Amino acid sequence: MAEFFAWADDVGIGNLLDIEPVHVAAWVELKTNSYEPQTVKQQLAALRHLFDWLVTGHVLHTNPASFVRGPKFSYTKGKTPILTPNEARKLIRSIPTDTLVGLRDRALIGLMIYTFARVSAAVNMNVKDVYQKQESLWVRLHEKARACKTCGKSR
């Protein structure tokens, strides 16, 4: 938050009590020119918390950052990289199968790649969670705070 106070000093706000929502909004607008919206929202949240602490400590009467909205953003496409089928095969084949640890790792990574299971759901599985249904092998995943999610993959 030193960055905000250095900026405030540069624009002529010398006293903490002189900071108003318009100043915080101007700083947020300036930040959006050089940072991603998520970063600016995070910095604004930190500034809000600081001012909340100053209000709680009776240094300020109101929080000037509480009235300021951060920049809008929405996800249209995720940034998480996805393995291609060839990359997935290469990864699974690279795990040695001559030890019990290697077999376990290969099974866990294969399960997570082909079902998109969370690590916690994969490691909390029991033997009864893998079953045959018609000609396919099915896996029952127990996701966090939800009912069972069942998804099937061909052999």
Secondary structure as a PSIPRED ss2 file (coil, helix, strand):
# PSIPRED VFORMAT (PSIPRED V4.0)

   1 M C   1.000  0.000  0.000
   2 A H   0.000  1.000  0.000
   3 E H   0.000  1.000  0.000
   4 F H   0.000  1.000  0.000
   5 F H   0.000  1.000  0.000
   6 A H   0.000  1.000  0.000
   7 W H   0.000  1.000  0.000
   8 A H   0.000  1.000  0.000
   9 D H   0.000  1.000  0.000
  10 D H   0.000  1.000  0.000
  11 V C   1.000  0.000  0.000
  12 G C   1.000  0.000  0.000
  13 I C   1.000  0.000  0.000
  14 G C   1.000  0.000  0.000
  15 N C   1.000  0.000  0.000
  16 L H   0.000  1.000  0.000
  17 L H   0.000  1.000  0.000
  18 D H   0.000  1.000  0.000
  19 I C   1.000  0.000  0.000
  20 E C   1.000  0.000  0.000
  21 P H   0.000  1.000  0.000
  22 V H   0.000  1.000  0.000
  23 H H   0.000  1.000  0.000
  24 V H   0.000  1.000  0.000
  25 A H   0.000  1.000  0.000
  26 A H   0.000  1.000  0.000
  27 W H   0.000  1.000  0.000
  28 V H   0.000  1.000  0.000
  29 E H   0.000  1.000  0.000
  30 L H   0.000  1.000  0.000
  31 K H   0.000  1.000  0.000
  32 T H   0.000  1.000  0.000
  33 N C   1.000  0.000  0.000
  34 S C   1.000  0.000  0.000
  35 Y C   1.000  0.000  0.000
  36 E C   1.000  0.000  0.000
  37 P H   0.000  1.000  0.000
  38 Q H   0.000  1.000  0.000
  39 T H   0.000  1.000  0.000
  40 V H   0.000  1.000  0.000
  41 K H   0.000  1.000  0.000
  42 Q H   0.000  1.000  0.000
  43 Q H   0.000  1.000  0.000
  44 L H   0.000  1.000  0.000
  45 A H   0.000  1.000  0.000
  46 A H   0.000  1.000  0.000
  47 L H   0.000  1.000  0.000
  48 R H   0.000  1.000  0.000
  49 H H   0.000  1.000  0.000
  50 L H   0.000  1.000  0.000
  51 F H   0.000  1.000  0.000
  52 D H   0.000  1.000  0.000
  53 W H   0.000  1.000  0.000
  54 L H   0.000  1.000  0.000
  55 V H   0.000  1.000  0.000
  56 T H   0.000  1.000  0.000
  57 G C   1.000  0.000  0.000
  58 H C   1.000  0.000  0.000
  59 V C   1.000  0.000  0.000
  60 L C   1.000  0.000  0.000
  61 H C   1.000  0.000  0.000
  62 T C   1.000  0.000  0.000
  63 N C   1.000  0.000  0.000
  64 P C   1.000  0.000  0.000
  65 A C   1.000  0.000  0.000
  66 S C   1.000  0.000  0.000
  67 F C   1.000  0.000  0.000
  68 V C   1.000  0.000  0.000
  69 R C   1.000  0.000  0.000
  70 G C   1.000  0.000  0.000
  71 P C   1.000  0.000  0.000
  72 K C   1.000  0.000  0.000
  73 F C   1.000  0.000  0.000
  74 S C   1.000  0.000  0.000
  75 Y C   1.000  0.000  0.000
  76 T C   1.000  0.000  0.000
  77 K C   1.000  0.000  0.000
  78 G C   1.000  0.000  0.000
  79 K C   1.000  0.000  0.000
  80 T C   1.000  0.000  0.000
  81 P C   1.000  0.000  0.000
  82 I C   1.000  0.000  0.000
  83 L C   1.000  0.000  0.000
  84 T C   1.000  0.000  0.000
  85 P H   0.000  1.000  0.000
  86 N H   0.000  1.000  0.000
  87 E H   0.000  1.000  0.000
  88 A H   0.000  1.000  0.000
  89 R H   0.000  1.000  0.000
  90 K H   0.000  1.000  0.000
  91 L H   0.000  1.000  0.000
  92 I H   0.000  1.000  0.000
  93 R H   0.000  1.000  0.000
  94 S H   0.000  1.000  0.000
  95 I C   1.000  0.000  0.000
  96 P C   1.000  0.000  0.000
  97 T C   1.000  0.000  0.000
  98 D C   1.000  0.000  0.000
  99 T C   1.000  0.000  0.000
 100 L H   0.000  1.000  0.000
 101 V H   0.000  1.000  0.000
 102 G H   0.000  1.000  0.000
 103 L H   0.000  1.000  0.000
 104 R H   0.000  1.000  0.000
 105 D H   0.000  1.000  0.000
 106 R H   0.000  1.000  0.000
 107 A H   0.000  1.000  0.000
 108 L H   0.000  1.000  0.000
 109 I H   0.000  1.000  0.000
 110 G H   0.000  1.000  0.000
 111 L H   0.000  1.000  0.000
 112 M H   0.000  1.000  0.000
 113 I H   0.000  1.000  0.000
 114 Y H   0.000  1.000  0.000
 115 T H   0.000  1.000  0.000
 116 F C   1.000  0.000  0.000
 117 A C   1.000  0.000  0.000
 118 R C   1.000  0.000  0.000
 119 V H   0.000  1.000  0.000
 120 S H   0.000  1.000  0.000
 121 A H   0.000  1.000  0.000
 122 A H   0.000  1.000  0.000
 123 V H   0.000  1.000  0.000
 124 N C   1.000  0.000  0.000
 125 M C   1.000  0.000  0.000
 126 N C   1.000  0.000  0.000
 127 V H   0.000  1.000  0.000
 128 K H   0.000  1.000  0.000
 129 D H   0.000  1.000  0.000
 130 V E   0.000  0.000  1.000
 131 Y E   0.000  0.000  1.000
 132 Q E   0.000  0.000  1.000
 133 K E   0.000  0.000  1.000
 134 Q C   1.000  0.000  0.000
 135 E C   1.000  0.000  0.000
 136 S E   0.000  0.000  1.000
 137 L E   0.000  0.000  1.000
 138 W E   0.000  0.000  1.000
 139 V E   0.000  0.000  1.000
 140 R E   0.000  0.000  1.000
 141 L E   0.000  0.000  1.000
 142 H C   1.000  0.000  0.000
 143 E C   1.000  0.000  0.000
 144 K C   1.000  0.000  0.000
 145 A C   1.000  0.000  0.000
 146 R C   1.000  0.000  0.000
 147 A C   1.000  0.000  0.000
 148 C C   1.000  0.000  0.000
 149 K E   0.000  0.000  1.000
 150 T E   0.000  0.000  1.000
 151 C E   0.000  0.000  1.000
 152 G E   0.000  0.000  1.000
 153 K E   0.000  0.000  1.000
 154 S C   1.000  0.000  0.000
 155 R C   1.000  0.000  0.000
